[in-house]
């Protein structure tokens, strides 16, 4: 999804951003994430994003392993990804249907004490400065291995894909889209988010998928529905 502003580096982004904790949600640079916003605090967050003019939301996973059970304010993982609202529609029943386009990963410096119902964090983008360069590291990705494991996954789960679209996709778009759409848990999603580069992210995705397929072959689990 094209965006109307160019982010050339960390200096182009604010140090304080609203965050949306969502388990299993993985946003990556230049990836697209649809969101259905219905909670009042997050409706206010979207309104404030437009009022403040930056249109940025930090997607981050709650770290439930380090949070009290049933906490309404769980601990957060230290790394998330900020996205810009590039599409927004009103549903007619009070919801917002929007799409975020990923800009850069961030590291949480601290969560702030704020008056807003939604959470806000001071963040640092400098650890992920390569995120501002599109398609960086594409040549290092083992595309053949990635497509092989994708084919195995689809076959095992009786799924189909637009192979013409897959084969024409650049490596960055392919790796990030498959990682974002993958059916794995928060720990695996976080590992892919925090991967140091595109090659490592692809390797994690391949390894996790191969382990999942091996487990299903051993246990005789039915394919995904």
Buried (B, 14 or more C-beta within 10 A) or exposed (E): EEBEEEBEEBEEBEEBBBBBBBEEBBBBBBBBBEBEBEEEEBBBBBEBBEEEEBBBBBBBBBBBEEEEEEEEEBBBBBBBBBBBBBEBEEEEEEBBBBBBBBBBBBBBEEBEEEEEEBBBBBBEBEBBEBBBEEEBBBEEBBBEEBBEBBEEBBEBBEEEEEEEEBEEBBBBBBBBBBBBEBEBEBEBBBBBBBBEEBBBBBBBBBEBBBEBBEEBEEEEEEEEE
